[in-house]
Amino acid sequence: MYSEKVMDHFKNPRNVGEIDNASGVGTVGNAKCGDIMRIFLDIDEDGIIQDVKFKTFGCGAAVATSSMATELVKGKTIQEALQVTNKAVMEALDGLPPVKVHCSLLAEEAIHAALWDYAQKNGIQIEGLEQPKNDISEEEEEEDY
Amino acid sequence: MKKMIYLDNAATTRTAPEVVEAMLPYFSEFYGNASTVYEFGGMSKEAISKAREIIADAIGAKENEIYFTGGGSESDNWALKATAEAYKSKGRHIITSKIEHHAILHTCEWLEQNGFEVTYLDVDEFGVVKLEELKKAIRPDTILITIMFANNEIGTIEPVAEIGKIAREHGILFHTDAVQAFGQVPIQVDELNIDMLSASAHKLNGPKGIGFLYIRKGIKIRSFLHGGAQERKRRAGTENVPGIVGFGKAVELALNSMEERAKRECELRDYLMERVLKEIPFTRVNGDRTNRLPNNVNFCFQFVEGESLLIMLDMKGICGSSGSACTSGSLDPSHVLLAIGLPHEIAHGSLRLTLGSDTTKEDMDTVVEAIKEIVTQLREMSPLYEDYMKKNN
């Protein structure tokens, strides 16, 4: 069902944990649809993401996309981190089953939410960053019979 | 491959070696078509009769009330759609429950799109259908009540005798999906006033692809598959002779071992439930502690998501299942767990383990240790657990 890369990131998730006094923290998803992701960013004065950690409640794909997303933004500038789309996360994982695509969207949203929190805390505006939605579940399509 | 601990016997079971042995001659040796006139074809016909007799005896029915089908889902579809068609001049109302298998629920939804009305009864916190609600739901145009014998996810055994009595008193047909219960608990159709019953072989160590529908004599029910005259012209298609023979053998074995097996499985089941509840915090057992199938255990581990738990158990060679949304391809968790009143976030963290005749106490110990380790690991990763601990410390 999952690619080897997804399984690798699920079995050995990178950057699990919390950052005390993080520069930005973003939580997205909801318990109703079964996925919650929280991303912690440590951003230095030059706007470089020095450290990133995550916590996720969710399925195998949710854990793997969180893990991959943290790897993709670590050491990057804020602008580079904004370019980490759900598509990039999926490609880096060698794809996801169609029903799990929402997990990669969640990973993108979580990074954006953490960056938004950073911007709010520092009273700055980040070009190209919009206030993240709290809940992406409404975009999901109905099961068909 | 490392030792596998298979605890998904509600999904399917290992075909018993005795069953395979009984089936084998009917592939290459006695392969004749049962509908032919020559003696060779008669061998197949005889084998089918013998299996039908065993099965009829098992539920206290007559042989001409047992119709072989392709499995539980076909039996459910047939019972509902054909009853609806045959009795629509009497009424177009059907009563079922919110915790049925999808073979019933999706068929009911299809019937709703085709001019029928369906009432979906609530269940209590243990998954038991509320009889008062059933009585209230009955209308002059109600033609069918279909309630499962035992639930496939949480193992709750429904008050089938009472439901049958209510149905009979009101002159309404009563169908029960006994796919999970048949072979596990005694079933007598006359005592329980069951008019139709669905069952499947592969849930009781029989082969896949063979089931039956019991239809009480006198019930008007049309054929579902049109064609040849098999199954008293009600279900066309050349009989699956090896499957039918295997089903007969599986039923024979299941009946002979039922009492002893149930006792053994109940002990293991209760041991597993007790250890997990005692040793893992924020855990609940879904369904009734005692009024449940002997082989069914269903837990919810708070702050943990079911699919992750399943993959990690699989990595340790343990096969289980979950009512987690992620295992079904939809975003909503199990309709059964929601119907017993669990909130979504807890319903997402469910684990069903269903024991078999070869399950041992050592297996149970191994599983408890594995669950403990995995749940701890997943909780450490869970933002819900983090929030809970911060709030309560």
Chai-1 contact restraints between the chains, C-beta under 6 A:
chainA,res_idxA,chainB,res_idxB,connection_type,confidence,min_distance_angstrom,max_distance_angstrom,comment,restraint_id
A,V16,B,M381,contact,1.0,0.0,6.0,A-B,restraint_1
A,A31,B,H344,contact,1.0,0.0,6.0,A-B,restraint_2
A,A31,B,E345,contact,1.0,0.0,6.0,A-B,restraint_3
A,K32,B,H344,contact,1.0,0.0,6.0,A-B,restraint_4
A,C33,B,L331,contact,1.0,0.0,6.0,A-B,restraint_5
A,G34,B,E305,contact,1.0,0.0,6.0,A-B,restraint_6
A,G34,B,A325,contact,1.0,0.0,6.0,A-B,restraint_7
A,G34,B,H348,contact,1.0,0.0,6.0,A-B,restraint_8
A,I36,B,P383,contact,1.0,0.0,6.0,A-B,restraint_9
A,R38,B,P383,contact,1.0,0.0,6.0,A-B,restraint_10
A,K55,B,M381,contact,1.0,0.0,6.0,A-B,restraint_11
A,K55,B,P383,contact,1.0,0.0,6.0,A-B,restraint_12
A,K55,B,E386,contact,1.0,0.0,6.0,A-B,restraint_13
A,F57,B,E305,contact,1.0,0.0,6.0,A-B,restraint_14
A,F57,B,S382,contact,1.0,0.0,6.0,A-B,restraint_15
A,F57,B,P383,contact,1.0,0.0,6.0,A-B,restraint_16
A,F57,B,L384,contact,1.0,0.0,6.0,A-B,restraint_17
A,G58,B,E305,contact,1.0,0.0,6.0,A-B,restraint_18
A,C59,B,E305,contact,1.0,0.0,6.0,A-B,restraint_19
A,C59,B,E307,contact,1.0,0.0,6.0,A-B,restraint_20
A,C59,B,S308,contact,1.0,0.0,6.0,A-B,restraint_21
A,C59,B,C326,contact,1.0,0.0,6.0,A-B,restraint_22
A,G60,B,E307,contact,1.0,0.0,6.0,A-B,restraint_23
A,G60,B,S308,contact,1.0,0.0,6.0,A-B,restraint_24
A,G60,B,I311,contact,1.0,0.0,6.0,A-B,restraint_25
A,V99,B,G329,contact,1.0,0.0,6.0,A-B,restraint_26
A,E140,B,L331,contact,1.0,0.0,6.0,A-B,restraint_27
A,E143,B,S330,contact,1.0,0.0,6.0,A-B,restraint_28
A,Y145,B,H106,contact,1.0,0.0,6.0,A-B,restraint_29
